Amino acid sequence: MRKFMKVMMAGVMTAAVLAGCGSSNTNTTTAAAPETTAAQTTAETTAATTAAETTTAAETTMAAQSEESDMAYVKEKGTLVVGITDFELMDYKNESGEWIGFDADMAKAFAESLGVDVEFVEIDWDNKILELDGKTIDCVWNGMTLTADVLSAMECSNAYCNNAQIVIVPADKADQYQDVDSLSGLSFAVEAGSAGEEQVTALGLNFTPVKAQSDALMEVAAGTSDAAVIDSLMAAAMVGEGTSYENLTYTVGLNSEEYGVGFRKGSDLAEALNEFFAASYADGSMLECADTYGVQAAVIEQ
């Protein structure tokens, strides 16, 4: 009996050993799976990296094409859309309703050099960057001061005209307002989003924003504002003897500044306009155009 039990025990132990060996083989087989998974993971990672690199390269190419395609976009649609306000002597309508002025005439000539038509669209000056980025217009060409905000938001041309922001008051009160300190008690009208608004804000003066510089002059003429701040080039054309506002005059100059034309950020049209400016200055056509509107003294050499 004891001998039989020993044999049985030996059999059980042998079976256990064999079972253990079988378990070891199973584990060995299972251990091989992670090696395969790791290889697959490496391949997948490599593929993902390659795909990411390809996507990045494609995005970079698309961005470059986008930056370089503004001229192509304008040429394809056949029209250069210019954002303006009513601003004599730069952009204003003649008796026939045609937009004329130094800026308007130069914009027409630039569009012609590109082989496209020109279209003028009156915009809310305070929304000029939104209009530009939304492609409602292709450029802002309206005696635009090259401020820090404009330069950071737009691709700008070289400066082409000198200008200044000046104070406009009724002529019979001009002797009371001959320096900045004398302006503190006045209520001003200024174009919203303009360099004039920037100046009165910096000086801490009271002001009401209006749609256009011409509206600011109307406010002063009507007596609803004590004074206005507008561009000196506009004042030369619209204020004083022989103008629409004979009873107004300008007194204090608040700054000196330069005009430029703004395009969408990264646009290749800005450099094209710089080349056009240089050529038109060299052949005399820019100064001839400026002379037509009496702004030749303000033109900057290109």
C-alpha positions as a LaTeX table, in Angstrom:
\begin{tabular}{lrrr}
\hline
Residue & $x$ (\AA) & $y$ (\AA) & $z$ (\AA) \\
\hline
Met1 & 0.00 & 0.00 & 0.00 \\
Arg2 & 2.80 & 2.29 & 0.97 \\
Lys3 & 4.58 & 1.41 & $-2.23$ \\
Phe4 & 1.42 & 2.22 & $-4.18$ \\
Met5 & 1.12 & 5.63 & $-2.44$ \\
Lys6 & 4.74 & 6.40 & $-3.25$ \\
Val7 & 4.10 & 5.64 & $-6.89$ \\
Met8 & 0.97 & 7.81 & $-6.85$ \\
Met9 & 2.83 & 10.68 & $-5.18$ \\
Ala10 & 5.60 & 10.38 & $-7.73$ \\
Gly11 & 3.01 & 10.52 & $-10.49$ \\
Val12 & 1.39 & 13.59 & $-9.02$ \\
Met13 & 4.75 & 15.31 & $-8.67$ \\
Thr14 & 5.65 & 14.41 & $-12.23$ \\
Ala15 & 2.34 & 15.81 & $-13.47$ \\
Ala16 & 2.95 & 18.98 & $-11.46$ \\
Val17 & 6.40 & 19.37 & $-13.00$ \\
Leu18 & 4.99 & 18.80 & $-16.47$ \\
Ala19 & 2.21 & 21.31 & $-15.77$ \\
Gly20 & 4.82 & 23.75 & $-14.55$ \\
Cys21 & 6.79 & 23.25 & $-17.73$ \\
Gly22 & 3.66 & 23.83 & $-19.73$ \\
Ser23 & 3.01 & 27.08 & $-17.83$ \\
Ser24 & 6.57 & 28.16 & $-18.50$ \\
Asn25 & 6.10 & 27.58 & $-22.22$ \\
Thr26 & 2.88 & 29.58 & $-22.16$ \\
Asn27 & 4.64 & 32.45 & $-20.42$ \\
Thr28 & 7.42 & 32.32 & $-22.95$ \\
Thr29 & 4.90 & 32.55 & $-25.74$ \\
Thr30 & 3.11 & 35.45 & $-24.02$ \\
Ala31 & 6.40 & 37.26 & $-23.43$ \\
Ala32 & 7.04 & 37.26 & $-27.16$ \\
Ala33 & 3.89 & 39.35 & $-27.75$ \\
Pro34 & 5.20 & 42.59 & $-26.15$ \\
Glu35 & 8.28 & 42.39 & $-28.39$ \\
Thr36 & 5.98 & 42.34 & $-31.41$ \\
Thr37 & 3.86 & 45.19 & $-29.94$ \\
Ala38 & 6.96 & 47.28 & $-29.29$ \\
Ala39 & 8.03 & 46.86 & $-32.90$ \\
Gln40 & 4.58 & 47.84 & $-34.04$ \\
Thr41 & 4.61 & 50.85 & $-31.71$ \\
Thr42 & 7.96 & 51.95 & $-33.11$ \\
Ala43 & 6.63 & 51.68 & $-36.64$ \\
Glu44 & 3.45 & 53.53 & $-35.70$ \\
Thr45 & 5.44 & 56.28 & $-33.95$ \\
Thr46 & 7.68 & 56.64 & $-36.99$ \\
Ala47 & 4.63 & 56.84 & $-39.26$ \\
Ala48 & 2.96 & 59.40 & $-36.97$ \\
Thr49 & 6.12 & 61.52 & $-36.85$ \\
Thr50 & 6.42 & 61.38 & $-40.63$ \\
Ala51 & 2.75 & 62.36 & $-40.98$ \\
Ala52 & 3.19 & 65.24 & $-38.51$ \\
Glu53 & 6.27 & 66.44 & $-40.36$ \\
Thr54 & 4.39 & 66.23 & $-43.65$ \\
Thr55 & 1.44 & 68.17 & $-42.16$ \\
Thr56 & 3.78 & 70.83 & $-40.74$ \\
Ala57 & 5.53 & 71.15 & $-44.09$ \\
Ala58 & 2.16 & 71.44 & $-45.85$ \\
Glu59 & 0.96 & 74.07 & $-43.38$ \\
Thr60 & 4.20 & 76.02 & $-43.82$ \\
Thr61 & 3.82 & 75.86 & $-47.59$ \\
Met62 & 0.19 & 76.97 & $-47.37$ \\
Ala63 & 1.13 & 79.86 & $-45.07$ \\
Ala64 & 3.87 & 80.94 & $-47.46$ \\
Gln65 & 1.48 & 80.71 & $-50.39$ \\
Ser66 & $-1.11$ & 82.69 & $-48.44$ \\
Glu67 & 1.41 & 85.44 & $-47.73$ \\
Glu68 & 2.49 & 85.52 & $-51.35$ \\
Ser69 & $-0.94$ & 85.24 & $-52.93$ \\
Asp70 & $-2.57$ & 88.60 & $-52.16$ \\
Met71 & $-1.55$ & 90.03 & $-55.52$ \\
Ala72 & $-2.71$ & 86.85 & $-57.24$ \\
Tyr73 & $-6.02$ & 87.12 & $-55.38$ \\
Val74 & $-6.55$ & 90.70 & $-56.55$ \\
Lys75 & $-5.53$ & 89.93 & $-60.11$ \\
Glu76 & $-7.78$ & 86.88 & $-60.25$ \\
Lys77 & $-10.87$ & 88.85 & $-59.22$ \\
Gly78 & $-9.77$ & 91.75 & $-61.42$ \\
Thr79 & $-10.41$ & 94.53 & $-58.90$ \\
Leu80 & $-8.42$ & 96.35 & $-56.24$ \\
Val81 & $-10.92$ & 97.36 & $-53.54$ \\
Val82 & $-9.73$ & 100.48 & $-51.70$ \\
Gly83 & $-11.11$ & 101.41 & $-48.27$ \\
Ile84 & $-11.57$ & 105.17 & $-47.81$ \\
Thr85 & $-13.50$ & 107.93 & $-46.07$ \\
Asp86 & $-14.56$ & 111.29 & $-47.47$ \\
Phe87 & $-11.30$ & 113.16 & $-46.92$ \\
Glu88 & $-10.53$ & 116.13 & $-49.12$ \\
Leu89 & $-7.82$ & 116.45 & $-50.56$ \\
Met90 & $-7.04$ & 112.75 & $-50.49$ \\
Asp91 & $-10.34$ & 111.00 & $-51.32$ \\
Tyr92 & $-13.53$ & 112.88 & $-52.16$ \\
Lys93 & $-16.22$ & 113.02 & $-54.84$ \\
Asn94 & $-16.39$ & 115.53 & $-57.68$ \\
Glu95 & $-19.62$ & 116.94 & $-59.12$ \\
Ser96 & $-20.09$ & 113.79 & $-61.21$ \\
Gly97 & $-19.88$ & 111.57 & $-58.15$ \\
Glu98 & $-16.45$ & 110.19 & $-59.09$ \\
Trp99 & $-13.87$ & 109.62 & $-56.37$ \\
Ile100 & $-10.90$ & 111.91 & $-56.89$ \\
Gly101 & $-8.05$ & 113.28 & $-54.78$ \\
Phe102 & $-4.35$ & 112.64 & $-54.42$ \\
Asp103 & $-4.84$ & 109.20 & $-52.84$ \\
Ala104 & $-7.71$ & 108.27 & $-55.17$ \\
Asp105 & $-5.79$ & 109.19 & $-58.30$ \\
Met106 & $-2.66$ & 107.35 & $-57.16$ \\
Ala107 & $-4.76$ & 104.28 & $-56.30$ \\
Lys108 & $-6.25$ & 104.32 & $-59.80$ \\
Ala109 & $-2.78$ & 104.47 & $-61.32$ \\
Phe110 & $-1.52$ & 101.63 & $-59.12$ \\
Ala111 & $-4.49$ & 99.42 & $-60.02$ \\
Glu112 & $-3.82$ & 100.13 & $-63.69$ \\
Ser113 & $-0.19$ & 99.06 & $-63.24$ \\
Leu114 & $-1.48$ & 95.73 & $-61.87$ \\
Gly115 & $-3.85$ & 95.32 & $-64.79$ \\
Val116 & $-7.00$ & 95.48 & $-62.65$ \\
Asp117 & $-9.88$ & 97.89 & $-62.04$ \\
Val118 & $-10.22$ & 99.96 & $-58.88$ \\
Glu119 & $-13.24$ & 100.18 & $-56.58$ \\
Phe120 & $-13.59$ & 102.66 & $-53.73$ \\
Val121 & $-15.58$ & 101.65 & $-50.64$ \\
Glu122 & $-16.41$ & 104.06 & $-47.84$ \\
Ile123 & $-15.67$ & 102.40 & $-44.51$ \\
Asp124 & $-16.10$ & 103.13 & $-40.85$ \\
Trp125 & $-12.56$ & 104.23 & $-40.05$ \\
Asp126 & $-12.68$ & 102.62 & $-36.64$ \\
Asn127 & $-13.27$ & 99.23 & $-38.33$ \\
Lys128 & $-10.58$ & 99.51 & $-41.01$ \\
Ile129 & $-8.55$ & 96.52 & $-39.75$ \\
Leu130 & $-11.66$ & 94.30 & $-39.56$ \\
Glu131 & $-12.65$ & 95.35 & $-43.08$ \\
Leu132 & $-9.17$ & 94.53 & $-44.35$ \\
Asp133 & $-8.81$ & 91.16 & $-42.64$ \\
Gly134 & $-12.34$ & 90.19 & $-43.67$ \\
Lys135 & $-11.44$ & 90.92 & $-47.33$ \\
Thr136 & $-14.22$ & 93.45 & $-47.70$ \\
Ile137 & $-11.41$ & 95.69 & $-48.93$ \\
Asp138 & $-7.89$ & 95.01 & $-50.20$ \\
Cys139 & $-6.15$ & 98.06 & $-48.79$ \\
Val140 & $-6.64$ & 101.19 & $-46.70$ \\
Trp141 & $-5.54$ & 104.22 & $-48.74$ \\
Asn142 & $-6.89$ & 107.36 & $-47.19$ \\
Gly143 & $-4.26$ & 109.59 & $-45.65$ \\
Met144 & $-3.65$ & 106.92 & $-43.01$ \\
Thr145 & $-1.15$ & 107.80 & $-40.30$ \\
Leu146 & 1.50 & 105.14 & $-39.71$ \\
Thr147 & 0.87 & 104.66 & $-36.00$ \\
Ala148 & 2.27 & 101.78 & $-33.95$ \\
Asp149 & $-1.14$ & 100.06 & $-33.99$ \\
Val150 & $-1.43$ & 100.35 & $-37.77$ \\
Leu151 & 2.10 & 99.07 & $-38.34$ \\
Ser152 & 1.50 & 96.03 & $-36.12$ \\
Ala153 & $-1.87$ & 95.14 & $-37.69$ \\
Met154 & $-1.16$ & 95.78 & $-41.39$ \\
Glu155 & 1.51 & 95.27 & $-44.02$ \\
Cys156 & 2.25 & 98.92 & $-44.77$ \\
Ser157 & 3.86 & 100.74 & $-47.67$ \\
Asn158 & 6.68 & 103.20 & $-47.27$ \\
Ala159 & 5.60 & 106.64 & $-46.05$ \\
Tyr160 & 4.63 & 108.92 & $-48.93$ \\
Cys161 & 3.31 & 112.14 & $-47.30$ \\
Asn162 & 4.06 & 114.24 & $-44.23$ \\
Asn163 & 1.18 & 115.37 & $-42.05$ \\
Ala164 & 0.27 & 116.67 & $-38.58$ \\
Gln165 & $-2.72$ & 116.66 & $-36.27$ \\
Ile166 & $-3.93$ & 120.20 & $-35.63$ \\
Val167 & $-6.62$ & 121.88 & $-33.55$ \\
Ile168 & $-9.55$ & 123.57 & $-35.32$ \\
Val169 & $-11.57$ & 126.29 & $-33.54$ \\
Pro170 & $-13.90$ & 129.14 & $-34.54$ \\
Ala171 & $-11.80$ & 131.95 & $-36.03$ \\
Asp172 & $-13.16$ & 134.53 & $-33.60$ \\
Lys173 & $-11.89$ & 132.49 & $-30.63$ \\
Ala174 & $-8.52$ & 131.44 & $-32.03$ \\
Asp175 & $-6.54$ & 133.91 & $-29.90$ \\
Gln176 & $-7.69$ & 132.07 & $-26.76$ \\
Tyr177 & $-6.24$ & 128.73 & $-27.85$ \\
Gln178 & $-2.61$ & 129.07 & $-28.86$ \\
Asp179 & $-0.98$ & 126.26 & $-26.85$ \\
Val180 & $-1.79$ & 122.82 & $-25.47$ \\
Asp181 & $-2.42$ & 124.07 & $-21.93$ \\
Ser182 & $-5.25$ & 126.32 & $-23.16$ \\
Leu183 & $-7.18$ & 123.35 & $-24.58$ \\
Ser184 & $-8.05$ & 121.59 & $-21.32$ \\
Gly185 & $-11.57$ & 122.99 & $-20.92$ \\
Leu186 & $-12.73$ & 122.39 & $-24.51$ \\
Ser187 & $-15.00$ & 119.66 & $-25.86$ \\
Phe188 & $-13.51$ & 118.08 & $-29.02$ \\
Ala189 & $-14.95$ & 116.19 & $-31.97$ \\
Val190 & $-12.57$ & 113.66 & $-33.53$ \\
Glu191 & $-12.81$ & 110.85 & $-36.06$ \\
Ala192 & $-13.15$ & 107.48 & $-34.28$ \\
Gly193 & $-10.02$ & 105.36 & $-34.59$ \\
Ser194 & $-7.96$ & 108.22 & $-36.03$ \\
Ala195 & $-4.61$ & 109.74 & $-35.14$ \\
Gly196 & $-6.61$ & 112.73 & $-33.90$ \\
Glu197 & $-8.42$ & 110.56 & $-31.38$ \\
Glu198 & $-5.07$ & 109.14 & $-30.30$ \\
Gln199 & $-3.73$ & 112.65 & $-29.65$ \\
Val200 & $-6.68$ & 113.93 & $-27.58$ \\
Thr201 & $-6.72$ & 110.69 & $-25.60$ \\
Ala202 & $-3.02$ & 111.06 & $-24.81$ \\
Leu203 & $-3.62$ & 114.64 & $-23.65$ \\
Gly204 & $-6.60$ & 113.66 & $-21.49$ \\
Leu205 & $-8.98$ & 116.00 & $-23.33$ \\
Asn206 & $-12.77$ & 115.61 & $-23.48$ \\
Phe207 & $-13.96$ & 114.41 & $-26.87$ \\
Thr208 & $-16.81$ & 112.87 & $-28.84$ \\
Pro209 & $-15.91$ & 110.33 & $-31.54$ \\
Val210 & $-17.57$ & 110.89 & $-34.93$ \\
Lys211 & $-17.60$ & 108.91 & $-38.15$ \\
Ala212 & $-15.30$ & 111.11 & $-40.27$ \\
Gln213 & $-13.05$ & 114.16 & $-40.03$ \\
Ser214 & $-15.54$ & 116.11 & $-42.11$ \\
Asp215 & $-18.16$ & 115.35 & $-39.42$ \\
Ala216 & $-15.79$ & 116.75 & $-36.79$ \\
Leu217 & $-15.65$ & 120.04 & $-38.71$ \\
Met218 & $-19.44$ & 120.11 & $-38.94$ \\
Glu219 & $-19.67$ & 119.70 & $-35.15$ \\
Val220 & $-17.47$ & 122.76 & $-34.57$ \\
Ala221 & $-19.26$ & 124.83 & $-37.22$ \\
Ala222 & $-22.61$ & 123.97 & $-35.62$ \\
Gly223 & $-21.34$ & 124.82 & $-32.14$ \\
Thr224 & $-22.01$ & 121.33 & $-30.74$ \\
Ser225 & $-18.27$ & 120.92 & $-30.10$ \\
Asp226 & $-15.77$ & 123.61 & $-29.14$ \\
Ala227 & $-12.96$ & 122.28 & $-31.28$ \\
Ala228 & $-11.83$ & 119.45 & $-33.54$ \\
Val229 & $-8.54$ & 117.71 & $-34.26$ \\
Ile230 & $-7.98$ & 116.81 & $-37.94$ \\
Asp231 & $-5.16$ & 116.27 & $-40.42$ \\
Ser232 & $-3.29$ & 119.38 & $-41.51$ \\
Leu233 & $-3.70$ & 118.41 & $-45.17$ \\
Met234 & $-7.46$ & 118.35 & $-44.78$ \\
Ala235 & $-7.45$ & 121.63 & $-42.89$ \\
Ala236 & $-5.54$ & 123.31 & $-45.71$ \\
Ala237 & $-8.32$ & 122.39 & $-48.12$ \\
Met238 & $-11.43$ & 122.81 & $-45.98$ \\
Val239 & $-10.77$ & 125.47 & $-43.34$ \\
Gly240 & $-10.32$ & 129.25 & $-43.71$ \\
Glu241 & $-10.96$ & 131.87 & $-46.34$ \\
Gly242 & $-12.29$ & 130.55 & $-49.64$ \\
Thr243 & $-13.24$ & 127.15 & $-48.19$ \\
Ser244 & $-16.41$ & 125.48 & $-46.96$ \\
Tyr245 & $-15.60$ & 126.55 & $-43.40$ \\
Glu246 & $-14.50$ & 130.18 & $-43.66$ \\
Asn247 & $-15.35$ & 130.85 & $-40.02$ \\
Leu248 & $-13.00$ & 128.16 & $-38.71$ \\
Thr249 & $-9.22$ & 128.21 & $-38.40$ \\
Tyr250 & $-6.42$ & 126.04 & $-37.08$ \\
Thr251 & $-4.17$ & 126.91 & $-34.16$ \\
Val252 & $-2.15$ & 124.34 & $-32.20$ \\
Gly253 & $-0.13$ & 121.60 & $-33.91$ \\
Leu254 & $-0.11$ & 118.46 & $-31.76$ \\
Asn255 & 2.43 & 116.28 & $-33.57$ \\
Ser256 & 4.11 & 115.41 & $-36.85$ \\
Glu257 & 3.43 & 112.17 & $-38.68$ \\
Glu258 & 3.56 & 110.29 & $-41.98$ \\
Tyr259 & 0.99 & 108.67 & $-44.25$ \\
Gly260 & 1.17 & 105.14 & $-45.61$ \\
Val261 & $-1.06$ & 102.57 & $-47.30$ \\
Gly262 & $-2.10$ & 99.43 & $-45.40$ \\
Phe263 & $-2.61$ & 95.90 & $-46.76$ \\
Arg264 & $-3.32$ & 92.58 & $-45.10$ \\
Lys265 & $-0.46$ & 91.35 & $-42.92$ \\
Gly266 & 2.07 & 89.50 & $-45.08$ \\
Ser267 & 0.65 & 90.84 & $-48.35$ \\
Asp268 & 3.01 & 91.11 & $-51.30$ \\
Leu269 & 1.05 & 94.12 & $-52.56$ \\
Ala270 & 2.86 & 96.42 & $-50.12$ \\
Glu271 & 6.22 & 95.84 & $-51.80$ \\
Ala272 & 4.59 & 96.17 & $-55.22$ \\
Leu273 & 3.25 & 99.57 & $-54.16$ \\
Asn274 & 6.67 & 100.64 & $-52.88$ \\
Glu275 & 8.09 & 99.88 & $-56.31$ \\
Phe276 & 5.24 & 101.79 & $-57.94$ \\
Phe277 & 5.83 & 104.79 & $-55.65$ \\
Ala278 & 9.55 & 104.81 & $-56.47$ \\
Ala279 & 8.87 & 104.66 & $-60.22$ \\
Ser280 & 6.15 & 107.34 & $-60.14$ \\
Tyr281 & 8.31 & 109.66 & $-58.05$ \\
Ala282 & 11.25 & 109.15 & $-60.44$ \\
Asp283 & 9.21 & 109.89 & $-63.57$ \\
Gly284 & 7.50 & 112.91 & $-61.96$ \\
Ser285 & 3.94 & 111.57 & $-62.12$ \\
Met286 & 3.54 & 111.44 & $-58.33$ \\
Leu287 & 4.51 & 115.10 & $-57.90$ \\
Glu288 & 2.35 & 116.07 & $-60.86$ \\
Cys289 & $-0.63$ & 114.37 & $-59.21$ \\
Ala290 & 0.17 & 116.04 & $-55.88$ \\
Asp291 & 0.37 & 119.43 & $-57.56$ \\
Thr292 & $-3.16$ & 118.95 & $-58.91$ \\
Tyr293 & $-4.44$ & 118.89 & $-55.33$ \\
Gly294 & $-1.96$ & 121.30 & $-53.76$ \\
Val295 & $-0.18$ & 118.75 & $-51.57$ \\
Gln296 & 3.17 & 118.65 & $-53.38$ \\
Ala297 & 5.01 & 120.16 & $-50.39$ \\
Ala298 & 3.94 & 117.21 & $-48.24$ \\
Val299 & 5.17 & 114.46 & $-50.60$ \\
Ile300 & 8.07 & 112.39 & $-49.29$ \\
Glu301 & 10.86 & 111.46 & $-51.70$ \\
Gln302 & 10.67 & 107.80 & $-52.71$ \\
\hline
\end{tabular}
